[in-house]
Structure formats: C-alpha cells, structure tokens
Amino acid sequence: MWGSTEDKWQRVTFTWKRKVVLTMKLYWKDTNTNVDRWPQLEIEISEATKPAIRVMAGSGLKFKIQHDNMPIAWGRVASDYYGCWYLRNQFEWNKVEAPITPITSNDVERSLEHQTERERLTYWGKFFLDALSKSNATIFYNGTWELSVALHDESHVSPFSSKHWKRFNSEKVFYPQRPLWIDWDFRNTSPLLSLKSQPSEDNGRTKWWRKKVREGTCPPVLAWFISALDSFVIIDGHCRMQAYELEHIKPTVLVLNAIQKVKITPDRATQESILRGLENRKIHPLKKDISVDLMNSLLISAFDDRPYNRPITSSIAKRDFAKEWLDELLQFKNDSDIDQEELEGMIAGQ
C-alpha cells in the first residue's frame, strides 16, 4: 500500500530562500515483502520544482553538483570510460542550507520505540523522506525514486535478497586527494564519497555520535547514488560517518536514487533447461544433491521477471556549460591543496 505526505505527514508545503512557495507530492511503499529483511521503499514524486541541489551537465563528459548557484563538486568521465574524476569544493553549508535539518536526541529516542532493526531503518527512511520533502535544499525532482540499505562490498547476499541491493566501500570517503580518481573496476561495488570536509575528532557532533555508535543507536548515514559518478555521495551524516570510522564500526548507509524501470523477459529455454536439470538430479541416484540455497538461486535467476530498477540521475543541461566548467577548474591551477597532475588529467579527460 502506498503511503503519502497527505496521510502520513500531511501535504508538504515549504518555502525556498528565493521566497517562492512550493508544493511537492510524495508517495511511498515498501516493495520488500520479506519482513525479515531490510526495507526498500519505492517513492513517487510529483509537483516538485527544480531542486536546490542538482546535477548540471554539458558536452565533453563534464558535470557538476550544484547547490543553488554554488558548485559543491565537479566531475569528469574519462574518455575511455574506465573511471572519472571527482573534485570537491571547499563549500560548507550552514544549517539553513543543509539538505536535512540536524537530527536531535528526541529523534533518536523516537527511533528506539521501534523494536526490530527493520522497523528502525523504516523509521529513519521515512524521517529522511519527510525532511527532504520539506527541505530548502532538497535533491528531489519528479519521478520514481528508491530508498534502500546499501551493503558493504564484502557482505554476503542471500538468494532471497532483492536483486536491487547496492554495495559500497568507504575506503575513500574522506580521502584527502583532490581531484580524486575513481576507478570503475566493475566489481559491482561503488565508493562512498563526501560532499563536505572531514569533521574534526573534537567536533561536538562527532563526539556525540561516537557515543551513539558505541550504544548501537546511531542513525544511518544518508547517501545519494549519482549515476554519472557511479558512486554514492553523503548528503547527510558526515559527522556520523566520522564517528563510525573512529569507533572502527561499519556504518549503516541508506541510499536514495532515481530509477527507471527496465522490463525483464526471462528466457523460456533457460527456464526449461534448469527445470530438467533439477528433475534429472532428483531422480538420478549418482547425482549429488545441491543445497536449497543454490537451488533457490538458480530458480530465482531464471524465473524472476520483476523489472530491473536502473539507477539514473537526471541532470540539467546548460548552454556553454563546458566553458563554465573549465573556467571554474582553471581557478585551481597552482593551488597547493590540489594535485596538479590529476587536475590536468581531469581537464584533458585522459
């Protein structure tokens, strides 16, 4: 059943800094019917206007993430498509500009009213959806979105798991190199990147979150999957991420992404071949039995005709964007904090 901003949180009306009153309709449903697994929310958004945080793009495989008129980060896909560069700006937003208003102790206490991990993750998922639908700095635009739990790259996935779970690694989340080269090694895992500077260990929020991490009550980090980067970027939870790292505990990450539904037509011949093989194995006395998990995995792979949710991030095209992008990057020439060799590679795309 679909939930909505009208029956869950009331219809959302909010005001941007440019003083235009906007209304967004948001409906969600949990598409993972297995109550023992993590929630996966499918979200339909309509009547939204241009988001404050958005991806701008133009020719030459160049793009950037922008907060209103302020660049947050620049990206460039390599000409051989084996990876891309990511250059984060030193832009730091204040509380008003942040996508999610700061989480309070009362918010954490309310999450603890839910007994199971699934219920708590569902609570935080709806919390983030509500906050983003009201935010002056939302990423939401019209279309279908998905919110799910991202898995660590070494996580075991059961054959009963949704085929849409995403994997991440956090090896370079606060990596100091700028620009950062992201190698697309096609391992079905994507890096988690920061949009802000690494918080200090002495930061008050970091200290508080370290305590919550130790207690097991810290909220998940919220990330946005950007298909041009083939990476996750943190849109809320930089201090929580730092707290997880300082405590040497793997973070829980919820990821949002816009999707296109791609129809899947199972191959009839493959289905029949698998069924014959399983039947022959069952009646042949010399054939070794296979595990239930492997049998289920074979059947699911052959008969699962659910649409594939393809992550695809919409960008806003802009005239003369390539020149604007280049002019902005040339400002980093001779900057001592910038790896000049990588910057040259990013500009050249090679």
C-alpha positions in Angstrom: 0.0 0.0 0.0 1.2 3.4 -0.8 1.8 5.9 2.0 1.8 9.6 1.2 2.7 13.0 2.5 -1.0 13.6 2.9 -1.9 10.6 5.1 1.5 10.2 6.8 3.0 13.6 7.3 0.3 15.9 5.8 0.7 17.6 2.4 4.1 19.2 2.2 4.4 22.9 1.6 7.7 24.7 2.1 9.5 28.0 1.2 12.8 28.3 -0.5 15.2 31.2 0.2 14.1 32.8 -3.1 10.7 33.2 -1.4 8.6 31.1 -3.8 6.1 28.8 -2.0 6.4 25.3 -3.5 4.3 22.1 -3.0 5.6 18.6 -3.5 3.5 15.3 -3.5 5.4 12.3 -2.2 4.0 8.7 -2.0 6.0 5.7 -0.9 5.5 1.9 -0.5 7.7 -0.8 0.9 8.5 -3.2 -2.0 10.4 -5.8 0.0 7.7 -8.2 1.3 10.2 -10.3 3.3 9.7 -9.0 6.8 13.0 -10.5 7.9 15.0 -8.3 5.5 15.7 -4.6 5.3 13.1 -2.2 4.0 13.2 -1.0 0.4 10.9 2.0 -0.2 9.7 3.0 -3.7 8.8 6.7 -3.9 6.7 8.6 -6.4 7.3 12.3 -6.5 5.2 14.8 -8.4 4.6 18.6 -8.5 8.2 19.2 -7.5 10.2 22.1 -9.0 13.9 22.4 -9.7 15.8 21.1 -6.7 18.3 23.3 -4.9 20.9 20.5 -5.0 21.2 19.2 -8.6 23.5 17.8 -11.2 24.4 20.2 -14.1 25.9 18.8 -17.3 27.0 19.7 -20.7 29.2 18.4 -23.5 32.6 16.7 -23.1 31.5 14.3 -20.3 31.7 17.1 -17.8 29.2 17.7 -15.0 29.0 19.2 -11.5 26.9 19.0 -8.4 25.5 22.4 -7.6 23.7 23.9 -4.5 21.6 26.8 -6.0 24.4 28.8 -7.7 27.3 27.3 -5.7 29.3 24.4 -7.1 29.7 21.6 -4.5 31.8 19.3 -6.7 32.9 18.8 -10.2 33.1 15.6 -12.2 34.6 14.4 -15.5 34.2 11.0 -17.1 37.4 9.7 -18.6 37.4 9.5 -22.4 37.9 5.7 -22.2 35.0 5.3 -19.8 37.2 3.4 -17.3 36.6 5.9 -14.5 36.0 9.5 -13.6 37.5 12.4 -11.6 35.8 13.9 -8.6 36.8 17.3 -7.3 35.0 18.5 -4.1 34.8 22.2 -3.5 35.5 23.6 0.0 31.9 24.7 0.2 30.4 24.2 3.7 26.7 24.7 4.0 25.1 26.1 7.2 22.1 24.7 9.0 19.6 26.5 6.7 21.3 25.3 3.6 21.7 21.6 4.7 19.5 19.0 3.0 18.4 17.5 6.3 17.9 19.6 9.5 20.1 18.4 12.3 18.9 15.2 14.0 18.1 15.7 17.6 18.3 13.5 20.7 14.4 13.4 20.6 14.6 12.0 17.1 17.0 9.3 18.2 14.8 8.4 21.2 11.7 8.1 19.0 13.6 5.6 16.8 14.2 3.4 19.8 10.5 3.0 20.2 10.8 0.5 17.3 11.9 -2.9 18.4 13.5 -4.5 15.3 16.3 -3.3 13.1 13.9 -3.3 10.1 11.4 -1.1 12.0 14.1 1.3 13.0 15.5 1.5 9.4 12.0 2.1 8.1 11.6 4.9 10.7 14.8 6.6 9.6 13.9 6.1 5.9 10.6 7.9 6.4 12.3 10.5 8.6 14.7 11.4 5.7 11.9 11.4 3.1 9.9 13.8 5.2 12.9 16.0 5.8 13.9 16.1 2.2 10.3 16.8 1.0 10.3 19.9 3.3 13.9 21.0 2.7 15.1 24.2 1.2 18.0 22.1 -0.1 16.2 19.0 -1.4 17.6 16.7 -4.1 14.1 15.5 -5.1 12.6 16.0 -8.6 9.6 14.4 -10.3 9.7 10.7 -11.0 10.3 7.4 -9.3 12.9 7.1 -6.6 14.1 4.2 -4.4 15.5 4.2 -0.9 17.3 1.0 0.3 20.0 -0.2 2.5 23.4 -0.3 0.9 25.5 -3.3 1.6 29.2 -3.3 2.4 31.2 -4.7 -0.5 32.1 -7.9 1.3 28.6 -8.5 2.6 27.0 -11.9 2.0 23.8 -11.7 0.0 21.2 -14.5 0.4 19.5 -15.8 -2.8 16.3 -14.4 -1.2 17.7 -10.9 -1.2 16.4 -8.3 -3.6 18.4 -8.1 -6.7 18.4 -4.3 -6.3 20.6 -4.1 -3.2 23.6 -1.8 -3.8 27.1 -2.4 -2.5 29.5 0.3 -1.3 33.0 0.7 0.0 34.1 3.6 2.3 37.8 3.4 1.6 37.9 6.9 0.1 35.1 8.7 1.8 37.4 11.3 3.4 40.4 10.7 1.1 42.4 13.9 1.0 43.5 13.8 -2.7 41.8 16.5 -4.8 40.8 15.7 -7.6 40.1 12.1 -6.7 40.4 9.5 -9.4 37.5 6.9 -9.2 38.4 3.7 -10.9 35.4 1.9 -12.3 36.6 -1.6 -11.7 33.2 -3.2 -12.5 33.1 -5.2 -9.2 29.5 -4.3 -8.6 30.6 -2.0 -5.8 30.7 1.8 -5.7 32.7 4.2 -3.5 31.1 6.3 -0.8 32.2 10.0 -1.2 31.9 13.0 1.0 30.4 16.4 -0.1 32.0 18.1 2.9 35.3 18.2 4.6 36.2 15.5 7.1 34.8 16.6 10.6 37.3 17.0 13.4 37.6 14.4 16.1 36.9 17.3 18.6 33.7 18.3 16.8 30.8 18.2 19.3 28.5 16.3 16.9 31.2 13.8 16.2 31.8 13.1 19.9 28.0 12.7 20.5 27.7 10.4 17.6 30.6 8.3 18.7 28.7 7.7 21.9 25.6 6.7 20.0 27.7 4.4 17.7 29.0 2.6 20.8 25.4 2.3 22.2 24.2 0.9 18.8 21.7 3.8 18.5 23.3 5.9 15.8 21.1 6.8 12.8 22.2 5.6 9.4 24.2 7.8 7.0 22.1 9.0 4.1 23.7 8.9 0.6 22.6 9.8 -2.9 23.7 7.5 -5.8 24.8 9.6 -8.8 25.0 7.6 -11.9 27.5 9.9 -13.7 29.9 9.2 -10.8 28.8 5.6 -10.4 29.3 6.5 -6.7 27.4 7.3 -3.6 27.7 10.8 -2.1 26.8 11.6 1.5 24.0 14.1 1.7 23.5 13.7 5.5 25.7 12.2 8.1 29.3 13.3 7.7 29.8 13.5 11.4 28.1 10.1 11.9 30.4 8.7 9.2 33.4 10.1 11.0 32.1 8.6 14.3 31.7 5.2 12.7 35.3 5.3 11.4 36.7 6.5 14.7 35.0 3.6 16.5 36.1 1.1 13.8 32.5 0.0 13.3 31.0 -0.4 9.8 28.3 2.3 9.1 24.7 1.6 8.1 24.0 3.5 4.9 20.6 4.3 3.4 20.9 5.3 -0.3 18.5 7.3 -2.4 18.4 7.2 -6.2 16.1 8.0 -9.0 15.2 5.0 -11.2 13.9 3.8 -14.5 12.0 0.5 -14.6 13.5 -1.8 -17.2 11.3 -4.7 -18.2 12.9 -8.2 -18.0 11.7 -11.1 -20.1 13.0 -14.4 -18.8 14.4 -16.9 -21.3 12.0 -19.8 -21.7 14.7 -22.2 -22.9 16.8 -21.4 -19.9 13.9 -22.0 -17.6 13.1 -25.4 -19.1 16.8 -26.4 -19.1 17.1 -25.6 -15.4 13.9 -27.5 -14.5 15.0 -30.5 -16.5 18.4 -30.5 -14.8 16.9 -30.3 -11.3 14.5 -33.1 -12.1 17.2 -35.3 -13.5 19.4 -34.7 -10.5 16.5 -35.6 -8.2 15.8 -39.0 -9.8 19.4 -39.9 -10.7 20.9 -41.9 -7.8 24.5 -41.0 -8.6 23.9 -37.2 -8.8 25.0 -35.3 -5.7 22.2 -33.2 -4.1 22.6 -29.5 -4.3 21.9 -27.1 -1.4 18.5 -25.5 -1.0 20.1 -22.1 -1.3 21.8 -22.9 -4.6 18.5 -24.4 -6.0 16.6 -21.3 -5.0 19.3 -19.1 -6.5 19.0 -20.9 -9.8 15.2 -20.7 -9.9 15.1 -17.1 -8.9 17.7 -16.1 -11.6 15.6 -17.9 -14.3 12.1 -17.0 -13.3 12.4 -13.6 -11.6 10.6 -11.3 -14.0 10.4 -8.2 -11.8 11.5 -5.1 -13.6 15.1 -4.0 -13.0 15.3 -0.7 -11.3 18.0 1.1 -13.3 19.6 3.9 -11.3 19.7 7.0 -13.5 20.3 10.6 -12.3 18.7 13.4 -14.2 20.8 16.4 -14.9 20.0 19.9 -16.1 21.6 20.9 -19.4 23.1 24.4 -19.6 24.3 26.4 -22.6 28.0 27.0 -22.7 28.4 24.6 -19.7 31.7 23.2 -20.9 33.4 26.7 -20.9 31.9 27.5 -17.5 33.1 24.2 -16.1 36.6 24.7 -17.5 36.9 28.3 -16.2 35.9 27.1 -12.7 38.5 24.3 -12.7 41.3 26.6 -14.0 40.9 28.6 -10.8 42.5 25.6 -9.0 45.7 26.0 -11.1 48.7 26.4 -8.8 46.6 25.8 -5.7 48.8 23.9 -3.2 45.9 21.8 -2.0 45.3 20.4 -5.4 47.1 17.5 -7.1 48.0 19.4 -10.3 48.8 16.3 -12.3 45.4 14.9 -11.6 43.8 18.2 -12.3 45.5 18.3 -15.7 44.2 14.8 -16.4 40.7 15.8 -15.3 40.7 18.8 -17.6 42.0 16.8 -20.6 39.8 13.8 -19.7 42.8 11.4 -20.1 
